[in-house]
Amino acid sequence: MILIAGPYRSGTNDDPALIKKNVEEMEFYALPIFRAGHIPILGEWLALPLVALGGSRKLGDEVFNEVFHPIAVRLLEKCDAVLRVGGASAGADEMVRVGQTFGLKIYTTVAEIPKIG
């Protein structure tokens, strides 16, 4: 399983359209990772429904912060690698740092990911 880590809020000024674009840019890598024989995952795919279920009212509120990055860290415990994509992002850089502490392989391009199966 490979966690795709990239900007979510970075550079958006919390504009929903720009945030959506950031997520779509991360999702762009999911199918190539799958086709290479791996399971792609974005923390956002799990975090955002839980944030909503928790009653979050806005980005960065208490519920958002309780779930958003912590779920990605928990996911990393189950992952084999991280693909770091996109531009500047403290959160994505943190996922890389945590992944490194877990001994995960860190990729910066899809081309680096070996095909399996």
N, C-alpha and C positions, 0 to 999 in steps of 0.2 A: 504494500500500500504506500502510495506517494502523496504526501501533503503538498498541495500547490499553495504557495505563500506569496502574496503580492499586496499592493496597496488596496485598502478598503476605503477609508475616509481620507487618506493623505491626498492633498492637492485638490480637494473637492469643496472645501468650505461647507461641508455637509449638504451639498446640493444632491438631492435624490437621483437626478439623471446622471450626474457624474459618478456617484457611488455605483449605480447600476452598470455603468460602462466599465468601472474597475472590476466588478464581479464578472462581467462578460469576458473581459480580457483574461482573467484567471481561468475561467471555464473553457476558453479557447484551447487550452493545453490538455484538457481532460480526455478527449477522444484519442489523440495521439498516444497518450500514456496508456490508455486502455488497449489500443491496438498493438502496443509494444508488449502486452501480456501482463500489465500491472493493474492495480485498482487505484484510480485517481480519487482524491477527496479534497474538498475545500472545507475549512472550518466553518465557513459561512453557511454551508448546506445544513449543518446541524445547529449552529448557534442561533441563527435568525429565527427559526420557529420557536426555540426555547425562550428567546428574548421576548417574543410576542406573547407566548403563553405566560411568562412571568409578569406581564403587565407593563413592560417598558413603554414609556410615553415619548422618549426622544433619545437620539443617539447620545451615548455617553452618560446616561442616567445610571442610577444605582443598579438596576436590574441588568441593563446592557453590560455594565462593567463586571457584574457578577458572573456573567456567562460567556461573553464574546471571546476574549483571549483565553480564559481558563479552559474552555472546551477544546480549543486547538492544542493547548499543552497536553491535555489528556489524550487527545488523538495521537500526538507524537509518540506517546508510550506504546502505541500499537503499530506505528508506521515503520517502514524500512528506509525511507528517504524523504527528502524535502526538495521540491523544485521551487527555487526563488525566482520570481518573475517580476516584471514591471519596474517602476521607478522607486523613488525614496519612500520608505515606510518603516517607521520604528517598530510597528507590530510585526511585519514580515521579517525584519531583521532579528527580532526577538525569537521568532519561530526557528530561524536558522541557528541562532545561538543555542536555544534549548535542544534542537535536534543534534547539534554537535556534541552537547554534553551527554546525550543518549547514545552517541556513537553512530548516528545515522549518516548515510551518504548524502551529501549536499550537491545538487545539480543546479546549474544556471541556464542550461539550454536543454530542450527535449532531445537533441542529438546526442547528448552525453548519456542518456538513459539506455541501458542495454535492453535489447529485445530478449524476451524469455518465452519458453513454450513454443 
